Amino acid sequence: MKTNACRILDELGLRYEAVEYAVDEDELGAEVVALKMNMPLEQVFKTLVVRGDRSGVLLVVVPGSSEVSLKKLSLCTGNKRVELVDLKEIQPLTGYVRGGVSPLGTRKKYPVVIDEIAQAFDKISISAGVRGAQLLLRPQDLIAAAEAQVCDVTQ
């Protein structure tokens, strides 16, 4: 399986492990992914699509065990206000479906913000860009590949 996210990491010469698992369309949450990956929930990161009043669309990557703080995200990104985009906008904006949004390889390149807690782990898991596939990689490699800003953005 090669996704756009895999191709980007390959092009940059960054190491990762792609792991596939059986997906249940009714259970797409990080909790289920963590169980199937046999990983702690705090190491399985989810990618949320948000829109800032100044920046436009952003991708924010936070642990599955946490919720994004829109106030902290606003401060970090120089926006007065940010909000989650409507579910129906996710695929047209990113090219990915809900439950398969990766911070790498979106239809258009968007700014990426990764919660600083990612740096506490040797490896984290992110979506490979399709439901039922995750990438295990070093947080610093994700930060480099996504050209991401790192901030405390969780509640």
C-alpha positions in Angstrom: 0.0 0.0 0.0 1.4 3.3 -1.1 -0.5 6.5 -0.3 0.4 10.1 -1.0 1.7 10.4 2.6 3.9 7.4 2.0 5.3 8.8 -1.2 6.1 12.1 0.5 8.0 10.3 3.3 9.8 8.1 0.7 10.8 11.2 -1.4 12.3 12.8 1.7 14.1 9.6 2.7 12.3 9.4 6.0 11.6 6.0 7.7 8.2 4.9 8.6 6.2 1.7 9.0 2.8 1.4 7.3 0.3 -0.8 9.2 -3.0 -1.9 7.9 -6.0 -3.1 10.0 -9.6 -4.1 9.5 -11.8 -1.0 9.6 -15.4 -0.7 10.8 -17.0 2.2 9.0 -19.2 2.8 12.2 -16.2 3.1 14.5 -13.6 5.5 13.1 -12.4 7.0 16.4 -8.8 7.1 17.7 -9.8 4.7 20.5 -10.6 1.9 18.1 -7.5 2.6 16.0 -5.3 2.5 19.2 -6.8 -0.9 20.1 -6.2 -2.3 16.6 -2.7 -0.9 16.5 -2.0 -2.2 20.0 -0.7 1.3 21.0 -1.5 3.7 23.8 -4.2 6.2 22.8 -1.9 9.1 23.5 0.5 7.9 20.8 -2.2 7.6 18.1 -2.7 11.1 16.7 -5.7 12.3 14.8 -5.7 15.0 12.2 -8.5 17.6 12.4 -9.3 20.1 9.7 -10.0 23.7 11.0 -10.4 27.1 9.5 -8.9 30.3 10.9 -10.4 33.7 10.3 -6.9 34.9 9.1 -5.0 31.8 8.0 -7.8 29.9 6.3 -7.7 26.1 6.4 -5.2 24.4 8.8 -4.6 20.8 9.8 -4.1 20.2 13.5 -2.6 17.0 14.8 -3.4 16.0 18.3 -3.3 12.8 20.4 -6.4 10.6 20.2 -6.7 11.0 24.0 -7.0 14.8 23.8 -9.3 17.5 22.5 -8.0 20.5 20.6 -8.2 23.8 22.4 -9.5 26.2 19.8 -8.3 29.1 21.9 -4.8 27.8 22.2 -4.8 27.0 18.4 -5.9 30.5 17.7 -3.1 32.0 19.7 -0.5 29.7 18.1 -1.6 30.5 14.6 -2.3 34.2 14.8 -6.0 33.8 14.3 -8.7 35.6 16.4 -10.9 32.6 15.9 -10.7 29.0 14.5 -13.4 26.5 14.1 -13.6 22.9 12.9 -14.7 22.7 9.3 -18.0 21.0 8.6 -17.8 17.3 7.9 -19.0 17.7 4.3 -16.0 20.0 3.6 -13.3 17.5 4.7 -13.0 15.5 1.5 -13.3 18.5 -1.0 -10.6 20.4 1.0 -8.2 17.5 1.7 -9.0 14.7 -0.8 -9.3 12.5 2.3 -12.4 11.0 3.9 -13.2 11.3 7.6 -11.2 8.7 9.5 -8.5 8.8 6.9 -7.2 12.4 7.0 -3.4 12.5 7.0 -1.4 15.7 7.6 0.7 14.7 4.6 -0.4 14.6 1.0 -3.6 16.6 1.0 -5.1 17.9 -2.2 -3.7 21.4 -1.5 -0.8 22.0 1.0 -2.2 23.5 4.2 -0.3 24.7 7.2 0.1 22.0 9.8 0.2 22.4 13.6 1.3 19.5 15.7 0.7 19.4 19.4 4.0 19.6 21.3 3.3 16.4 23.3 4.2 14.4 20.1 7.8 15.2 20.8 7.6 13.2 24.1 7.4 9.9 22.1 9.9 7.9 20.1 7.2 7.0 17.6 3.6 8.2 16.9 0.9 6.9 14.7 -0.9 9.0 12.1 -3.3 8.2 9.3 -1.7 7.0 6.1 -4.4 8.8 4.2 -6.9 6.0 3.9 -9.2 4.3 6.5 -7.6 1.2 7.9 -4.0 2.2 7.5 -1.7 4.1 9.9 1.9 5.3 9.6 4.3 4.8 12.5 7.1 7.4 12.5 9.3 9.6 14.6 7.6 12.9 15.5 10.5 14.9 14.3 10.2 13.3 10.9 6.5 14.2 10.7 7.3 17.8 11.8 10.0 18.0 9.0 7.8 16.3 6.3 4.8 18.5 7.1 6.9 21.6 7.7 4.7 21.8 10.8 4.5 24.4 13.6 4.7 22.8 17.0 2.5 24.3 19.8 0.6 23.3 22.9 -2.9 23.1 21.4 -4.8 20.6 23.6 -7.1 21.2 26.5 
